[in-house]
Amino acid sequence: MKPEADDILSISADQIMGLIPSLPGTYQQGATAVHALLIRFAAREYERGAEIRAAENADIRALLREIAPTLALPEDPSLAISALDAVNAQLRRQLIAVHDKADAPTNKRIWGLLKAMAARRAVSLF
């Protein structure tokens, strides 16, 4: 079995959390707990990061194709997080430009998309 990065990070976070009671002082315990939590967040990001970004990019493109069909929209060149983030930034700039000039019903659709995107990116440890 080949361990995935999220498994390695989760096990590491658990090991760090187990050390907390043996640490002297509340500052060291608190700082260590924060680091363990950040590692746990990184594990979750590894697991869902590409899926979230690819879905966001597809959703933004779908809406822009409906409300601004003449725009040239970038496609995702790969599933690498950096590539998805770069395209996401381009699509968001285009969405902002359209949003700035949109009528009320279109603005409502854009806000609905933004709300759904925020919900999708909500941090959860479970």
N, C-alpha and C positions, 0 to 999 in steps of 0.2 A: 504494500500500500504506500502510495506517495502522499505524504501530508501536504495539504494545500496551505497557502499563506494564512488564510483566515483561521484554520485550525491551530497553526503554530502560534499565532497572535493570541487566540483565546486561551490556549494552555498557558502561555507566558503570563497573561493577565491574571489567571487563576493562581499561578505560582506566586506572583508578586503579592496578590491579596492575602495569601496564606502567611506571608512574612510580616504583615503589618503588626500583628499583636506583639511580635518580638522586638519591634523597633522602639528605641527610647524616645520619649517625648511626643507630644501631640503634633508638632510641626512635621516631624519626619513621617509620622503615620499618615497625616493628611496629604502631604506631598506625594507620598508613595501611592496612596489611594487614587489621587488625581491621575498619576501616570498610568496606573492600571486601567482606569476608566478610559483614558485616551487610547490605550492599546486596544481595548475592547471596541471603541468607535472605529479604529482603523480596520479591525477585523470585519466589522459590518460593512464598511465602505468597500473593502476588497470584494466582499460577496455580492453587493448590489450595485456597485459604482457604474459599471458599463451598461447594465440594464436600464438604470435610471436615466443616464445621459442619452442613450439611444432612443428611449421612449420619449423623452423631452424633445429631442431633435425632430423625431417623426411627428409629434403633436404640433410643434411650432410650424413645421413645413406644411402640414395638412391645413392648418388655419390660414396661414399666409397664402396658400394656393387658392383658397376660397375668397379671401377678402382683398388680396392684391395679386391677382393672377399673372400680372406682367413682370413681377419680380423674378430675378435669377436667383435661385436658392441653392446654397451649397449642399452637397451630399456628404455623408460620413465616409471618409476614405478608408477607415479601419475601425476596429473596436478598441483600439488603444485609448485609454482615458485621456491622454493629452490630445489626441486627434479629435475625440468626441467633444472635449472642452473647447477646442478652438472653433469647431463648427457651431457649437452651442452659443459661443460669444457672438459670432457673426449673425446667427439667426436672431438672437436677442436684440442686437442693434437694429436689424431690419424690422423686428416687431415693434420696437420703440418708435422708430420713424413712422410706421403705419399708425400706431396708437396715437401719436401726436396729432394726426390729421383726421382721425376716424370720427364717425358719427356715434351717437349714444348707443344704438344696438350693437355696433361693432365693438365699441369700448367694453360693453358688458361681456361679450364673448371673450375678448382678450383678458379681462380680469378673471373670468372663469378659468381660463387656461392657466393663468399665473397662480391662481389659488390651488388648482390641481397639481401643478408642478411643485409648489411649496409643500403640499401634503405628501407627495411622493418622496421628497427629500427629508422629511421629518426624521430625526434621529431616534432610533429605538434600539434598545439592547436585547430585545427579545424577538 
